[in-house]
Amino acid sequence: MVCSSADGCRNRFVHSLSVSSMTMDVKAVVEFATVTRGLSLVLQAVLNAAIPDHEADAFRPPRTEEPLYLDPVVDWLFGGLAHWDAEHFLFIAERGYLYEHNFAFFPLFPIVLRGLAETLLWPLSSWLSVRGRLLLAVALGNTALFLLSVVALYALSRAVLQDRRLALLSSLLYCFTPANVFMTAGYSESLFAALTFGGLFLLEKGFTLRACLAFSIATAARSNGLVNIGFLLYLPSLNAISQIRVYRATTKGHSKVLHYIWVILRLLLTSFFGTVVIALPFCAFQYYGYRTFCTPSTSLEQIHPALLSLGERRGYRVPDENGPPPLWCMRPLPLLYSHIQDVYWDVGFLRYFELKQIPNFILAMPMATLAIMAAYAYFQANPELCLRLGLWGTGLEKPTPGFFNPKAFVYVVHSTVLLVFGTLCMHVQVLTRFMASSSPVPFWISAHLLLLNEPLLHRRKTSNPNVQLQTDPKNSFMHTPQNPILALLPHFKACSPTTQTILGYFLSYWILGLALHCNFLPWT
C-alpha cells in the first residue's frame, strides 16, 4: 500500500520498527527465561542429591499410594521442588483440603497441578503415581507459567515506562529473580505473577473487564490478589479525570454536565462490580472453609488412618461431623484464613519483631532496600506529582520515558504498601518472594540503577578498551547488546559498584535459594 503523505509513511515506518523491536525483545527475554528455568531445574536436582536434607519441622504427610516404576526417577529429579510449603500444594492437589491449616493455601494452583496430572500427563499413569505426575506437573507447569509472567512483565513495562531499554533490562533481571526457587518449586508465585502482570497490562491498555477477570483468577491463587483492587480503583479514576479535563476544555453547555455525570457513574459502576469480581474467589473459598469445618459432613471413619494419625500427632484439625465446631466458627465474621494466620503461623502486627528473627530481617533487607530506594527516588524526582497522588498532570504533553514516568506512580505506591505490610505484619523472610511475584518495581528500580550507573550500558565508550560490549548489528539502534545481562557478566569485575551489588544480589539469591530450600534448610 502506498503512503498518502510523508507523515503517514513516517508513522507507518515507526510503528513497524516498534513492532520489530518488541518482537526481538520478547524473543530475547523468552530465550533467556527458558535457559534460566532449565538451569534452575538442573541445579536443584544436583544440589538436592549432593546435600543431605535437613530434618526440618515441616509438613510431611505420609505416602498412602504405592510408588510405580518411574516414581523414584521423578522424585530424584524433582524432589527438591516438593519441600516446605510445596508439600501443602501437592497434598491438596492429591487429597483435597483435609487439614484445617491447608486452607492457608488457595486452590487455583492445586487445581492447575491436578488438571495437568489428569490430562497432559495422564498417559504416564501406568508408570507414575498421582504424586509423581503432580511433581512432574510442578516442573512443567511452573516453567510455562514463568515464561508467561516474563512476557507479561515486559509488556507491562513497555506500556508504563515507555522506555524499551528499561523494559528489556527489567525483564531480563526478572529472569533470575531473587525469588527464583519459589518460581520453580511447587509454589503459586509464578502463577500469581503471570496473572497479576498480565492483568495490570490489560488495565493499562483499557481492557478493564479482562483485567478484572485476570485479577479475580489471581485472587484464587493468593490472598494478596485482593490488593489489586487498588489498581482497579486508581487507574480508571485517573482515566476519568483525564476525560473530564479534556471535555471541559472542548465542550460547553448542558452536555458537559451530562458527560460528567456519565463518566462518574460509569466509574462507580466499574469500581463496584470490579471489586466484587476480584473479591469473589476469596469470599467463596472462605465460605467453603466455613462449610467444611463449621457444618461438616465428613466423619473420621472416612479419612485414611495414616492421615488421621498424622493429624492427631501434630495437632492438625480435621472436619468431623460428630465433633464440636471450632471456636472461630462462633465469631461474627468467621474467616478461616485469619484464624490460620493467627493460630498456626503466628502472623500479626509486630509479632515477628524478636531478636531471634534478626537473621530473617537481614535476608529480607536487599528487597526492602530496593523498595525504599524506589519510593525515595521517585518522590525526589516527582514531589508535586506525589503530593497530588498522581491524579493531575504537570501540563507536559508527553511525559519523560523511564522510571520517573508519572504512570509509574501507582506501582511505586503499591510496592511501598507491600513493603510496609510485609515488614510489620508478616513473617519478614517471605518479603522477597512476596514482592518479587506481586510488583514490577524491584526490577524497574534495579534496571534503572544499572542504566544510570553502568558505563558499559551507555552509548559512550568506557576508558578501558578491553571491556567494550559488543553490539548486535541487528539491534544497533539500541546501543546495547540484545541481552545486556549476559554481556555484563563476563566483565563483572570491571562493572561499577552498583552493578556488582545488584547482579551479585540477584545471582547469589538465585543460587542460594536452590541450595537451601531444596534441602529443607531455611530460606526467604
C-alpha positions in Angstrom: 0.0 0.0 0.0 1.3 3.4 -1.0 1.5 6.1 1.8 -0.8 9.0 1.3 1.5 11.5 2.9 5.1 11.9 4.3 3.7 11.8 7.8 1.8 8.7 7.1 4.8 6.9 5.7 6.9 8.1 8.7 4.3 6.9 11.2 4.0 3.5 9.5 7.7 3.1 9.5 8.0 4.0 13.2 5.2 1.6 14.0 6.8 -1.3 12.0 10.1 -0.5 13.7 8.5 -0.6 17.2 6.8 -3.9 16.4 10.0 -5.4 15.2 11.9 -4.2 18.3 9.2 -5.7 20.6 9.4 -9.0 18.7 13.2 -9.1 19.1 13.0 -8.2 22.8 10.3 -10.7 23.6 12.3 -13.4 21.8 15.4 -12.5 23.8 13.6 -12.4 27.1 11.8 -15.8 26.4 15.1 -17.4 25.4 16.9 -16.2 28.5 14.0 -17.2 30.7 13.9 -20.7 29.2 17.7 -21.0 29.8 17.3 -19.9 33.5 14.4 -22.2 34.1 16.3 -25.1 32.7 19.4 -24.3 34.8 17.2 -24.0 37.9 15.7 -27.5 37.4 19.2 -29.0 36.7 20.8 -27.2 39.7 18.1 -28.1 42.2 18.4 -31.8 41.2 22.2 -31.7 41.6 22.1 -29.8 44.9 19.4 -31.9 46.3 21.4 -35.0 45.6 24.7 -33.6 46.8 23.5 -32.0 50.1 21.7 -34.1 52.7 18.2 -33.0 53.6 17.9 -31.1 56.9 15.5 -32.7 59.4 13.1 -29.8 59.5 9.9 -29.5 61.5 7.8 -29.2 58.3 4.6 -30.6 56.9 5.4 -34.1 55.6 2.3 -36.2 55.0 2.7 -40.0 54.7 2.5 -41.6 51.3 -0.7 -43.5 51.0 -0.1 -44.7 47.4 2.2 -47.4 46.2 5.1 -45.9 44.0 5.2 -47.1 40.4 8.1 -47.7 38.1 9.1 -44.1 37.3 8.4 -42.6 40.7 11.9 -42.9 42.0 13.3 -41.2 38.9 10.9 -38.3 39.1 11.5 -38.0 42.8 15.2 -37.9 42.3 15.0 -35.3 39.5 12.3 -33.0 41.0 12.1 -34.0 44.7 13.7 -30.7 45.7 10.6 -28.9 44.3 8.3 -30.5 46.9 9.8 -29.1 50.1 8.3 -26.7 52.7 5.0 -25.2 51.6 5.1 -27.1 48.3 4.1 -30.2 50.3 0.8 -28.5 51.1 0.1 -27.7 47.5 0.9 -31.2 46.4 -1.1 -32.7 49.2 -4.1 -30.5 48.4 -3.9 -31.4 44.7 -3.8 -35.1 45.6 -6.1 -35.3 48.6 -8.1 -32.1 48.7 -8.5 -29.9 51.8 -8.3 -32.3 54.7 -6.5 -30.4 57.5 -7.6 -27.0 58.8 -4.2 -25.3 58.1 -4.3 -26.5 54.5 -6.8 -23.6 53.9 -3.9 -21.1 54.1 -3.1 -22.2 50.5 -5.5 -21.1 47.9 -7.0 -23.6 45.4 -6.0 -22.4 42.0 -2.5 -23.8 41.9 -3.5 -27.2 43.2 -6.3 -27.2 40.6 -3.8 -26.4 37.8 -1.5 -29.2 39.0 -4.2 -31.8 39.2 -5.5 -30.7 35.8 -2.1 -31.3 34.3 -1.7 -34.6 36.0 -5.1 -35.8 34.8 -4.9 -34.5 31.2 -1.4 -33.9 29.7 0.3 -36.4 32.0 -2.5 -39.0 32.1 -0.7 -41.3 29.5 2.0 -41.8 32.2 -0.5 -43.1 34.8 0.7 -46.7 34.3 4.3 -45.7 35.2 3.8 -42.7 37.6 1.6 -42.4 40.6 -0.6 -39.4 41.2 2.1 -37.9 43.4 4.7 -38.5 40.7 2.6 -36.9 38.0 1.9 -33.9 40.3 5.6 -33.5 40.8 6.3 -33.5 37.1 3.4 -31.1 36.7 5.2 -28.7 39.0 8.3 -28.7 36.8 6.4 -28.3 33.6 3.6 -26.0 34.8 5.8 -23.5 36.6 8.2 -23.3 33.7 5.4 -22.4 31.3 3.8 -20.0 33.8 7.1 -18.3 34.5 7.6 -17.7 30.7 4.1 -16.2 30.6 5.0 -13.9 33.5 8.2 -12.7 31.8 6.3 -11.8 28.7 3.6 -10.1 30.7 6.2 -8.1 32.7 7.9 -7.0 29.5 4.6 -5.8 28.0 3.6 -4.0 31.2 7.0 -2.4 31.5 6.8 -1.1 27.9 3.3 0.3 28.5 4.1 2.0 31.8 7.8 3.1 31.4 7.6 3.8 27.7 11.3 3.0 27.5 12.4 0.0 25.5 15.8 -0.4 27.1 14.4 -0.2 30.7 11.6 -2.6 29.9 14.1 -5.1 28.4 16.6 -4.9 31.2 13.9 -5.2 33.8 12.5 -8.4 32.2 16.0 -9.9 31.9 16.7 -9.2 35.6 13.4 -10.9 36.4 14.6 -14.0 34.6 17.0 -14.6 37.5 14.8 -13.1 40.2 16.0 -13.5 43.9 12.7 -15.4 44.4 13.9 -17.9 41.8 13.4 -21.1 43.8 9.8 -20.2 44.6 9.1 -19.6 40.9 10.5 -23.0 40.2 9.3 -25.2 43.2 5.7 -26.2 43.9 4.6 -22.7 44.9 2.0 -20.4 43.4 4.3 -17.5 42.8 4.8 -18.0 39.0 1.0 -18.4 38.5 0.3 -15.3 40.6 2.9 -13.2 38.8 1.7 -14.2 35.4 -1.9 -13.3 36.2 -1.0 -10.1 38.1 1.4 -8.6 35.5 -1.0 -9.7 32.7 -4.0 -8.1 34.4 -2.0 -4.9 35.0 -1.1 -4.7 31.3 -4.7 -5.2 30.3 -5.8 -2.5 32.7 -3.2 -0.1 31.3 -4.5 -0.8 27.8 -8.1 0.0 28.9 -9.4 -3.6 28.9 -11.0 -3.2 32.3 -13.3 -6.3 32.1 -10.5 -8.6 31.1 -8.2 -7.1 33.7 -10.8 -7.8 36.4 -11.1 -11.4 35.3 -7.3 -11.8 35.5 -7.2 -10.2 38.9 -10.1 -12.4 40.1 -8.3 -15.5 39.0 -5.1 -14.2 40.7 -7.1 -13.9 43.9 -8.0 -17.6 43.6 -4.2 -18.3 43.7 -3.1 -16.0 46.5 -4.9 -13.9 49.1 -2.8 -10.8 48.3 -4.6 -10.7 45.0 -7.1 -8.6 46.9 -4.6 -5.7 46.9 -5.0 -5.5 43.1 -8.4 -3.9 43.8 -6.4 -0.7 44.4 -5.3 -0.7 40.8 -8.8 -1.1 39.6 -9.9 1.9 41.7 -7.0 4.1 40.8 -6.3 3.7 37.1 -10.0 4.1 35.9 -10.2 7.1 38.2 -7.2 8.6 36.6 -8.7 8.0 33.2 -12.0 9.5 34.2 -10.3 12.7 35.5 -8.4 13.0 32.2 -11.6 12.6 30.2 -13.3 15.3 32.3 -10.4 17.7 31.9 -10.4 17.2 28.1 -14.1 17.5 27.8 -14.2 20.7 30.0 -11.7 22.3 27.7 -13.5 21.5 24.5 -17.3 21.5 25.3 -19.7 24.0 26.7 -23.3 23.9 27.8 -25.6 21.3 29.5 -23.9 18.4 27.5 -20.8 19.0 29.6 -22.7 18.3 32.9 -24.4 15.2 31.4 -21.0 14.0 30.3 -19.6 14.5 33.8 -22.4 12.5 35.3 -22.0 9.7 32.9 -18.2 9.5 33.5 -18.6 9.4 37.2 -21.5 6.9 37.1 -19.5 4.6 34.8 -16.5 4.9 37.2 -18.6 4.0 40.2 -20.2 1.0 38.5 -16.8 -0.2 37.2 -15.3 0.1 40.6 -18.2 -1.6 42.4 -18.6 -4.6 40.0 -14.8 -4.9 39.6 -14.3 -5.1 43.3 -17.0 -7.7 43.6 -15.5 -9.8 40.8 -11.9 -9.6 42.3 -13.0 -10.4 45.8 -15.4 -13.2 44.9 -12.9 -16.1 44.8 -11.6 -15.1 48.3 -15.1 -15.0 49.7 -16.1 -18.2 48.0 -13.0 -20.0 49.4 -13.7 -18.7 52.9 -17.3 -19.9 52.6 -16.0 -23.3 51.5 -13.8 -23.5 54.6 -16.7 -22.5 56.8 -18.9 -25.2 55.4 -16.1 -27.8 55.7 -15.4 -27.2 59.4 -18.4 -25.4 60.9 -21.1 -27.6 59.2 -19.0 -30.7 58.4 -20.4 -33.7 56.5 -17.3 -35.9 57.0 -16.7 -38.5 59.7 -13.4 -39.7 61.0 -14.0 -43.1 59.5 -13.9 -41.6 56.0 -10.3 -40.4 56.5 -7.3 -42.6 55.7 -5.9 -43.9 59.1 -2.3 -42.7 58.3 -3.5 -39.2 57.6 -5.8 -39.2 60.7 -2.8 -40.4 62.8 -0.6 -37.6 61.5 -3.3 -35.1 62.4 -3.6 -36.4 65.9 0.2 -36.4 66.5 0.7 -32.9 65.1 -2.5 -31.3 66.3 -4.0 -30.8 62.8 -7.7 -30.3 63.0 -9.8 -32.4 60.5 -13.5 -32.0 59.8 -15.7 -34.2 62.0 -19.5 -34.2 61.8 -19.6 -35.9 65.3 -17.3 -33.4 67.0 -17.9 -29.8 68.2 -17.2 -27.0 65.8 -14.0 -24.9 66.2 -14.3 -21.7 68.2 -13.6 -19.5 65.1 -17.0 -20.6 63.7 -18.7 -18.6 66.5 -17.1 -15.3 65.6 -19.2 -12.5 64.0 -17.1 -12.8 60.8 -15.8 -16.4 60.8 -12.8 -16.1 58.4 -10.8 -19.3 58.4 -7.8 -17.6 56.7 -7.4 -15.1 59.5 -7.7 -17.9 62.1 -5.0 -19.9 60.4 -2.6 -17.0 60.1 -3.1 -16.2 63.8 -3.0 -19.6 65.3 -0.8 -21.8 63.0 1.6 -19.2 61.6 1.6 -16.6 64.4 1.2 -13.8 61.9 0.2 -10.4 63.2 1.2 -6.8 63.7 4.8 -6.6 65.0 4.7 -10.3 66.2 7.9 -11.0 64.2 9.9 -8.3 65.8 12.1 -10.5 68.1 15.8 -10.7 68.5 16.0 -14.3 67.2 14.4 -13.1 63.9 17.3 -10.7 63.1 18.8 -13.2 60.5 15.5 -13.2 58.7 15.3 -9.4 58.6 18.8 -9.4 57.2 17.7 -11.9 54.5 14.9 -9.6 53.5 17.0 -6.4 53.7 18.1 -6.3 50.0 14.5 -6.5 48.7 13.3 -3.9 51.3 16.2 -1.6 50.3 15.2 -1.7 46.6 11.6 -0.8 47.5 12.7 2.0 49.8 15.1 3.4 47.1 12.4 3.2 44.5 10.0 5.2 46.7 12.6 7.8 47.8 14.0 8.3 44.2 10.5 8.6 42.7 9.4 11.2 45.3 12.6 13.2 44.9 12.0 13.3 41.1 8.3 14.0 41.3 7.4 15.6 44.6 4.5 17.6 43.3 3.1 14.6 41.4 3.3 12.5 44.6 1.6 15.2 46.7 -1.2 15.3 44.1 -1.4 11.5 44.3 -0.7 11.4 40.6 -4.2 12.4 39.7 -3.4 15.7 38.0 -0.9 16.2 35.2 2.0 18.5 35.1 1.0 20.2 31.9 3.5 18.2 29.8 2.0 16.7 26.7 4.5 13.9 26.6 5.9 12.7 29.9 9.6 11.7 30.0 10.0 8.0 29.5 11.7 5.9 32.2 11.2 5.0 35.8 10.1 8.5 36.8 7.3 8.5 34.3 4.0 9.7 36.0 2.4 6.4 35.0 4.7 4.5 37.4 3.4 6.4 40.5 0.7 3.9 41.4 3.1 1.0 41.1 5.6 2.7 43.4 2.8 3.2 45.9 1.7 -0.4 45.6 5.3 -1.6 46.2 5.6 0.6 49.3 2.3 -0.7 50.7 3.5 -4.3 50.2 6.8 -3.4 51.9 5.2 -1.8 54.9 2.6 -4.6 55.3 5.1 -7.4 54.8 7.6 -5.9 57.3 5.1 -5.1 60.0 2.5 -7.9 59.7 4.1 -10.9 58.1 7.0 -13.3 58.5 9.6 -10.9 57.1 11.6 -13.6 55.3 8.8 -14.0 52.8 9.2 -10.4 51.8 11.5 -11.3 48.9 9.1 -13.7 47.1 6.0 -11.7 48.3 7.2 -8.5 46.4 9.0 -10.2 43.5 5.8 -12.0 42.4 3.5 -9.1 43.0 5.2 -5.9 41.9 7.4 -4.9 38.9 9.0 -2.1 40.9 12.0 -4.0 42.3 13.0 -4.9 38.8 12.3 -1.5 37.4 14.4 0.3 40.0 17.2 -2.3 39.6 17.3 -1.8 35.8 17.1 2.0 36.3 20.1 2.0 38.6 22.1 -0.2 36.2 21.4 2.1 33.2 22.2 5.1 35.4 25.4 3.9 36.9 26.9 1.3 34.5 29.1 2.9 31.8 29.2 -0.4 29.9 25.5 0.0 29.1 25.9 3.6 27.9 26.4 4.7 24.3 29.7 6.3 25.1 32.8 4.1 25.4 34.5 3.4 28.7 38.1 4.2 29.4 39.1 0.6 29.3 39.1 -0.7 25.7 39.2 -4.3 26.9 35.8 -4.3 28.3 33.7 -2.8 25.5 30.3 -4.5 25.0 29.8 -5.9 21.5 26.6 -4.5 19.9 24.3 -6.8 18.0 24.3 -5.4 14.4 20.6 -6.3 14.1 19.9 -4.2 17.2 22.4 -1.4 16.7 20.0 1.4 17.1 19.6 0.4 20.7 23.3 0.8 21.5 23.2 -2.2 23.8 23.5 -6.0 23.0 20.3 -8.0 22.7 21.0 -9.4 26.1 22.9 -6.9 28.1 22.9 -9.0 31.3 24.9 -11.8 29.5 27.3 -9.2 28.1 27.9 -7.7 31.6 28.6 -11.0 33.4 32.0 -11.7 31.8 33.1 -8.2 32.8 31.7 -8.4 36.3 35.0 -7.1 37.9 35.1 -4.1 35.6 31.5 -3.1 36.3 30.5 -0.3 38.6 29.9 -1.0 42.3 26.2 -0.5 41.7 26.1 -3.2 39.0 28.2 -5.6 41.1 25.8 -5.1 44.1 22.6 -5.6 42.1 23.8 -8.5 39.9 25.6 -10.0 43.0 22.3 -9.9 44.9 20.2 -11.4 42.1 22.7 -14.2 41.3 23.5 -15.1 44.9 19.9 -15.4 45.9 19.1 -17.3 42.7 21.7 -20.0 43.5 21.5 -20.0 47.4 17.7 -20.4 47.2 18.0 -23.6 45.2 20.7 -25.0 47.5 19.0 -24.2 50.8 15.3 -24.5 50.1 15.6 -27.8 48.1 17.3 -29.4 51.1 14.8 -28.3 53.8 17.0 -25.5 55.0 15.6 -22.1 56.0 15.3 -19.6 53.2 13.2 -16.5 52.4 
